[in-house]
């Protein structure tokens, strides 16, 4: 009799272990949020926005204080093209007439950092100071505060995106690069 009780207990233990394993597998499949990967918690900028109609957003980065945007604006006007210009605060301060011309032509003007410093090398306070300084420079000329930020050099990590979002702004990244920075001709 004693032997029989041992076998029953062992069998119930096996059944309970099998049920627990099935329950764990069910939870992992049904609730994937329970099983997370490091990549799922990464903070990323906006790359695209879902829309009903097919559309592309043209963005232009302006970071050099001596960048002449007039020829580009003229070409865009001839083609009826509007764009979002991400400008540095230094460029905005050096070119207030061009900055105002961009907005008057119907282009959006957004934040590309003030000093064009690599944000991954800065702490959160330095990033917020740089973004704020650029926003101040743009707002002083246009009367509008940018809501979007393009990280200088396109460089970002979790702490960069978190610092930008702490200001109530969103970071925007490109998904197709013209690679004009490589010096290729038109």
Beta strands, then each sheet from edge to edge (+ up, - down):
strand 1: 59-62
strand 2: 84-87
strand 3: 108-111
strand 4: 148-149
strand 5: 170-171
sheet 1: 1+ 2+ 3+
sheet 2: 4+ 5+
end
